[in-house]
Amino acid sequence: MEFKHSHALGQNFLTDKNLLSAIVADAGVLPSDTVVEVGAGMGALTRPLAQTGARVIAFEIDTRLEEYLRPLEAEFPNLTVIFGDFMKSSPEVIPGKFKAVANLPYYITTPVLFRFLEDERCESVTVMVQKEVAERIVAPPGGKDYGVLSVSCQLSGKPRITRIVGRQMFSPPPNVDSAVAHIEVLNAVRDEKVRAVVKSAFAMRRKTLSNCLASSGYDKAKISSALMALGLDPSVRGERLSPNQFIKLAELL
């Protein structure tokens, strides 16, 4: 019987072997690595990941895909398939440091990305995402694409887009193009105070940074003196601040 893709689970599967191998290469997977894959699907990306010799832990929420993934697990002793929701999984199922590699369903892209980047054991993230999301991840300060996702990813390391992937490469084809984003996690800033300031700064994009922070409960006098200390105009908006300026702002507040 033909497999019926679930729209609710965002199932758009890759099948091009050259592209799948290129994604693994983008991730820089070595035999000594542990790799975490979310949304294994029919195992198209799982197979080339396992072929590297790395320890692969693949998550898949759709139990209908067991018939495709269990034989793969039997073929590769270095592969473990977990049927369940990655976002509800215990951190203990991943032993030690890991690299994240995944073709993420669009509807869970941001929460999964944040979970990876907030994990101190994560060394890098290589994900296939909607092209628009990839552009937000790498966006510089000042533009409409720059926001919480941009700052959070850039606080975690060095993000870059490694390749653009047309919608025709998927089965069934989605309504948008995709891109592979790679984030090398280096000197990640995971301070909750910094993340809280970033979240507040973009809560109301049309408002000034001062008003956004004040609305989130920060002291107005401290906001004013902090902006002055950073040499920023009182009417500046959050999208004008670099990740480093957000770090300094959080320290001053």
C-alpha positions in Angstrom: 0.0 0.0 0.0 1.3 3.5 -0.9 2.3 5.6 2.1 0.0 8.6 2.7 2.0 11.6 3.8 0.6 13.4 6.8 0.0 17.1 6.2 -0.4 17.7 9.9 3.1 16.3 10.6 4.6 18.3 7.8 5.8 15.2 5.9 7.7 16.2 2.8 10.5 13.7 2.2 13.8 14.1 0.3 14.8 11.4 -2.1 17.8 12.8 -4.1 20.8 10.8 -2.9 23.4 13.4 -4.0 21.6 16.1 -2.0 21.3 13.9 1.0 25.0 13.1 0.9 25.8 16.8 0.5 23.8 17.6 3.7 25.8 15.0 5.6 29.0 16.6 4.2 27.8 20.1 5.2 27.4 18.8 8.8 31.0 17.5 8.8 29.9 14.2 10.4 32.9 12.0 11.5 32.9 8.3 12.6 33.6 9.4 16.2 30.5 11.7 16.4 27.1 11.2 17.9 24.4 12.6 15.6 20.8 13.4 16.5 18.3 13.4 13.7 14.7 14.7 14.2 12.0 13.6 11.8 13.7 10.5 10.3 10.8 9.9 7.9 11.5 6.9 5.6 15.2 7.1 6.5 16.5 8.9 3.4 18.8 11.0 5.5 19.2 8.5 8.2 21.0 6.0 5.9 23.8 8.3 4.8 24.2 9.5 8.4 24.6 5.9 9.6 26.9 5.1 6.7 29.5 7.6 8.1 30.0 5.2 11.1 28.8 7.8 13.6 26.5 6.9 16.3 23.1 8.0 15.1 20.0 8.6 17.3 17.0 9.2 15.0 13.6 10.5 16.3 10.4 9.9 14.4 6.9 10.6 15.8 4.9 8.7 13.1 4.8 5.0 14.0 3.5 4.1 10.5 7.1 4.6 9.4 8.4 1.7 11.5 8.3 -0.6 8.5 10.9 1.6 6.8 13.1 2.5 9.8 13.3 -0.8 11.7 15.0 -2.7 8.9 17.5 0.2 8.7 18.1 0.0 12.4 18.8 -3.8 11.9 21.2 -3.0 9.1 23.3 -0.5 11.0 24.3 -1.4 14.6 25.4 2.3 15.1 21.8 3.4 14.6 19.1 3.8 17.2 15.5 4.8 16.2 13.3 6.3 18.8 9.6 6.5 18.0 8.3 9.5 19.9 8.2 13.3 20.2 11.8 14.7 20.4 10.5 17.7 22.3 9.2 15.5 25.0 12.2 13.2 25.2 14.5 13.1 28.2 18.0 14.6 27.6 19.5 11.3 29.0 18.7 9.5 25.7 21.5 11.4 24.1 24.9 10.4 25.6 27.3 13.3 25.7 28.2 15.7 22.9 26.3 15.6 19.6 25.8 17.1 16.2 22.2 17.8 15.1 21.3 17.0 11.5 17.7 17.0 10.3 15.2 17.8 7.6 12.9 19.5 10.0 9.1 19.7 9.5 8.3 23.4 9.1 5.8 23.5 11.9 8.3 22.5 14.6 11.4 24.2 13.2 11.9 27.0 15.8 11.2 25.0 19.0 13.5 22.2 17.9 16.2 24.6 16.9 16.0 26.3 20.3 16.2 23.0 22.1 19.3 22.1 20.2 21.0 25.4 20.8 20.1 25.6 24.5 21.8 22.2 25.0 25.4 22.7 26.2 26.4 19.3 24.6 25.4 20.5 21.1 28.5 21.0 18.8 26.7 22.0 15.6 23.3 22.1 14.0 22.7 21.4 10.3 19.1 21.6 9.3 16.9 21.7 6.2 14.4 24.5 6.8 12.1 26.7 4.9 14.2 29.2 2.9 12.6 32.1 4.6 13.5 30.7 8.0 17.2 30.1 6.9 17.3 33.8 5.8 16.1 34.9 9.2 18.7 32.7 10.9 21.6 34.5 9.1 20.0 38.0 8.8 22.2 40.9 9.9 20.9 43.7 12.2 18.7 46.3 10.7 16.5 44.4 8.3 13.0 43.0 8.5 14.3 39.4 8.7 16.3 40.1 11.8 14.6 39.1 15.0 14.6 36.7 18.0 15.5 33.7 15.8 18.4 35.6 14.2 19.9 36.9 17.5 19.4 33.5 19.3 21.2 31.6 16.6 24.0 34.2 16.3 24.4 34.2 20.1 25.0 30.4 19.8 27.6 30.4 17.1 28.3 31.1 13.4 25.3 30.4 11.2 25.5 30.2 7.4 23.4 28.9 4.5 25.2 26.1 2.8 22.7 25.5 -0.1 19.3 26.4 -1.5 16.9 23.5 -2.2 14.0 23.8 -4.6 10.6 22.5 -3.7 10.7 20.0 -6.6 13.3 18.0 -4.6 10.7 16.9 -2.1 7.9 14.3 -2.2 5.2 15.7 -2.1 6.5 19.1 -3.1 5.8 21.8 -0.5 4.6 25.3 -1.4 7.9 26.9 -0.6 11.6 26.4 -1.3 14.0 25.3 1.4 17.6 25.9 2.4 20.2 24.1 4.5 21.4 26.2 7.5 24.6 25.2 9.4 25.4 26.6 12.8 28.8 25.9 14.3 28.3 26.3 18.0 31.1 28.4 19.3 31.2 30.2 22.7 27.5 30.1 22.9 25.7 32.6 25.2 22.9 30.8 27.0 22.4 33.4 29.8 18.6 33.5 30.5 18.9 37.3 31.2 20.2 37.9 27.7 17.6 35.8 26.1 14.8 37.5 28.1 16.1 41.0 26.9 16.1 39.7 23.3 12.6 38.3 23.6 11.3 41.6 25.1 13.1 43.7 22.4 11.1 42.1 19.6 7.8 41.6 21.4 6.3 44.7 19.6 8.4 45.4 16.5 6.8 48.8 15.8 7.7 50.1 19.3 11.0 51.5 20.4 13.4 49.3 22.3 12.8 51.4 25.4 9.0 50.9 25.3 9.3 47.2 24.6 11.6 46.7 27.6 9.5 48.9 29.8 6.4 46.9 28.8 8.2 43.8 30.0 8.8 45.2 33.4 12.4 46.6 33.1 13.1 49.8 35.0 12.7 52.9 32.8 15.6 54.8 34.4 17.9 51.8 34.0 16.8 51.4 30.3 17.6 55.0 29.6 21.1 54.9 31.3 21.9 51.6 29.6 21.1 52.9 26.1 23.2 56.0 26.9 26.1 53.9 28.1 26.0 51.9 24.8 25.8 55.1 22.7 22.3 54.2 21.4 19.6 56.7 20.5 16.6 56.6 23.0 14.3 55.9 20.0 16.3 53.0 18.7 14.4 49.8 17.8 15.5 46.3 18.8 16.3 45.2 15.2 19.2 47.7 15.2 21.2 46.0 18.0 23.8 43.4 17.2 24.0 40.2 19.3 27.0 41.6 21.2 25.0 44.8 22.0 22.2 42.7 23.4 24.7 41.0 25.7 26.0 44.3 27.0 22.4 45.7 27.4 21.4 42.7 29.5 24.5 43.2 31.7 23.6 46.9 32.2 20.0 46.1 33.0 
